[in-house]
Amino acid sequence: MSRLLIATTNRGKQAELRRLLSDIPAEIVTPDELGMDLDVPEPFDTYAENAIAKADAYARVVGIPTLADDSGIEVAALDWGPGVRSARWHGGRTADALLEALEGVTDRRARMVCVVAVVDPNDGDGVRTYRGVVEGTIATERRGSGGFGYDPVFLLPSGATTAELPAEEKDRLSHRGRAIAAASDDLREVLAER
């Protein structure tokens, strides 16, 4: 069976990506399972560049197809930031910092964006990217116990935060779920060639 490395050490992302990739015919492995401790800078201004940098760095080390993502939240009242800086914004305090920044703000429109990069180290043109976006708003308080990052404050049009959804429903509706769905056919093709 082919192997696919998901290039993240974030436990929440690992769990979510494993669920999202469960129907892909491959053994899904993580850096910690392979004994890897790779620090890949994310200095770029686009999700795609950061995702490609991570996927490429890991793929070069392990020599197997590698998937990485870069994702973030974009908020209208913050000039559509923090964007690619979401994970490090306000020292990584994520949801709490966002609630503080939007206190008293009425325009709470937001979107979650994810770009997935897949790198096949055995294919000279083997870099592919896929984008997923979900529109919503920012809640006025944390709600729900599921998910991670901004999930407790990101409200979908249904009125639920992504942290309040069952995992399967979140996977279907989320930015990361949409990006993986877009990547699915190409991933199967890449893995079938191995």
C-alpha positions as CSV (number, residue, x, y, z in Angstrom):
1,M,0.0,0.0,0.0
2,S,1.2,3.5,-0.8
3,R,2.0,5.9,2.0
4,L,1.0,9.5,2.3
5,L,2.7,11.9,4.8
6,I,0.5,14.6,6.3
7,A,3.1,17.3,7.0
8,T,1.9,18.7,10.3
9,T,2.7,18.3,14.0
10,N,-0.6,19.9,15.0
11,R,-2.6,17.1,16.7
12,G,-6.0,18.7,15.8
13,K,-5.0,18.9,12.1
14,Q,-3.7,15.4,12.2
15,A,-6.9,14.0,13.5
16,E,-9.0,16.0,11.1
17,L,-6.9,15.1,8.1
18,R,-6.9,11.4,8.9
19,R,-10.8,11.6,8.9
20,L,-10.8,13.6,5.7
21,L,-8.4,11.1,4.0
22,S,-10.0,8.0,5.3
23,D,-11.3,6.9,1.9
24,I,-7.9,7.4,0.2
25,P,-6.2,4.1,-0.5
26,A,-3.0,4.8,1.4
27,E,-1.4,4.4,4.7
28,I,-1.5,7.9,6.3
29,V,1.6,8.7,8.3
30,T,2.6,11.7,10.4
31,P,6.0,13.3,11.1
32,D,6.1,12.0,14.7
33,E,5.3,8.5,13.5
34,L,8.3,8.6,11.3
35,G,10.5,10.2,14.0
36,M,10.8,13.5,12.1
37,D,11.4,16.8,13.7
38,L,11.5,19.3,10.9
39,D,11.1,23.0,11.4
40,V,9.8,24.5,8.2
41,P,9.5,28.4,8.1
42,E,6.3,29.8,6.7
43,P,7.5,33.3,5.6
44,F,5.3,33.7,2.6
45,D,2.3,35.9,2.0
46,T,0.0,33.3,0.4
47,Y,-1.5,30.1,1.8
48,A,-0.3,28.2,-1.4
49,E,3.4,29.2,-1.0
50,N,3.4,28.2,2.7
51,A,1.7,24.9,2.0
52,I,4.0,24.1,-0.9
53,A,7.1,25.0,1.3
54,K,6.0,22.6,4.0
55,A,5.0,19.7,1.7
56,D,8.2,20.1,-0.4
57,A,10.5,20.1,2.6
58,Y,8.9,17.0,4.2
59,A,8.7,15.2,0.8
60,R,12.4,15.7,0.1
61,V,13.3,14.1,3.5
62,V,10.9,11.1,3.4
63,G,10.7,10.5,-0.4
64,I,7.0,9.8,-0.4
65,P,4.0,11.8,-1.5
66,T,3.3,14.5,1.1
67,L,0.3,16.7,1.8
68,A,0.5,19.9,3.7
69,D,-2.0,22.7,4.3
70,D,-1.9,26.3,5.2
71,S,-5.1,27.8,6.5
72,G,-6.4,30.9,8.2
73,I,-9.3,33.1,9.1
74,E,-10.0,36.3,7.2
75,V,-12.2,38.9,9.0
76,A,-13.7,41.9,7.3
77,A,-13.3,44.2,10.2
78,L,-9.6,43.4,10.3
79,D,-9.0,44.3,6.6
80,W,-9.5,40.5,5.8
81,G,-6.7,39.6,8.2
82,P,-5.0,37.9,10.0
83,G,-5.0,35.5,7.0
84,V,-1.8,33.6,6.5
85,R,-0.6,34.8,10.0
86,S,-3.7,33.3,11.8
87,A,-1.8,30.6,13.7
88,R,0.7,33.1,15.1
89,W,-1.6,36.1,15.4
90,H,-1.5,37.6,18.9
91,G,0.9,34.9,20.1
92,G,-1.3,32.1,19.0
93,R,-4.2,32.9,21.3
94,T,-6.5,32.5,18.2
95,A,-10.1,32.5,19.2
96,D,-9.8,34.6,22.4
97,A,-7.7,37.3,20.7
98,L,-10.2,37.5,17.9
99,L,-13.1,38.0,20.3
100,E,-11.2,40.8,22.0
101,A,-10.3,42.4,18.7
102,L,-13.9,42.4,17.6
103,E,-15.5,43.6,20.9
104,G,-18.2,46.1,20.0
105,V,-17.7,45.6,16.2
106,T,-20.9,45.0,14.2
107,D,-19.4,43.9,10.9
108,R,-18.4,40.3,11.9
109,R,-18.2,38.8,8.4
110,A,-15.4,36.3,8.0
111,R,-14.2,33.3,6.0
112,M,-12.0,30.4,6.7
113,V,-9.5,29.5,3.9
114,C,-7.4,26.5,3.4
115,V,-4.9,25.6,0.6
116,V,-3.7,22.0,0.5
117,A,-0.5,21.3,-1.4
118,V,0.5,17.8,-2.5
119,V,4.1,17.1,-3.5
120,D,5.2,13.9,-5.1
121,P,9.0,13.8,-4.9
122,N,9.3,11.3,-7.7
123,D,7.5,13.6,-10.2
124,G,9.3,16.7,-11.5
125,D,6.1,18.5,-11.9
126,G,4.6,17.0,-8.8
127,V,3.3,20.1,-7.0
128,R,-0.5,20.5,-6.9
129,T,-2.6,22.9,-4.8
130,Y,-6.3,22.9,-3.9
131,R,-8.3,25.6,-2.2
132,G,-11.3,25.4,0.1
133,V,-13.3,28.4,1.5
134,V,-16.2,28.7,3.8
135,E,-18.1,31.9,4.5
136,G,-19.4,32.9,7.9
137,T,-19.3,35.4,10.7
138,I,-17.6,35.7,14.1
139,A,-19.6,34.8,17.2
140,T,-19.6,37.1,20.3
141,E,-18.5,34.3,22.6
142,R,-16.9,30.9,22.4
143,R,-19.3,28.0,21.6
144,G,-18.8,24.3,21.3
145,S,-16.1,21.9,22.4
146,G,-15.1,20.3,19.1
147,G,-12.4,21.3,16.7
148,F,-9.5,23.6,17.4
149,G,-8.1,27.0,16.6
150,Y,-10.9,29.4,15.6
151,D,-13.6,26.8,15.5
152,P,-15.3,27.9,18.7
153,V,-16.0,31.4,17.3
154,F,-16.5,30.8,13.6
155,L,-20.3,30.8,12.9
156,L,-21.7,29.1,9.8
157,P,-24.8,30.5,8.1
158,S,-26.8,27.8,10.0
159,G,-26.0,29.6,13.3
160,A,-23.7,26.9,14.7
161,T,-20.0,27.3,15.2
162,T,-17.8,24.7,13.6
163,A,-16.9,23.6,17.2
164,E,-20.5,22.7,17.8
165,L,-20.8,20.4,14.8
166,P,-20.3,16.6,14.8
167,A,-17.0,15.8,13.2
168,E,-18.5,14.3,10.1
169,E,-20.6,17.5,9.4
170,K,-17.7,19.8,10.1
171,D,-15.6,17.8,7.7
172,R,-18.2,18.2,5.0
173,L,-18.6,21.9,5.5
174,S,-15.2,23.2,6.5
175,H,-12.6,24.9,4.5
176,R,-10.2,22.0,5.0
177,G,-12.8,19.5,4.1
178,R,-13.5,21.4,0.8
179,A,-9.8,21.6,-0.1
180,I,-9.4,17.8,0.6
181,A,-12.5,17.1,-1.5
182,A,-11.0,19.1,-4.4
183,A,-7.7,17.2,-4.0
184,S,-9.3,13.7,-3.7
185,D,-9.2,12.5,-7.3
186,D,-5.7,13.8,-8.0
187,L,-4.5,12.2,-4.7
188,R,-5.8,8.9,-5.8
189,E,-4.0,9.3,-9.1
190,V,-0.7,10.2,-7.5
191,L,-0.9,7.2,-5.0
192,A,-2.0,4.8,-7.7
193,E,1.2,5.6,-9.7
194,R,3.4,4.5,-6.7
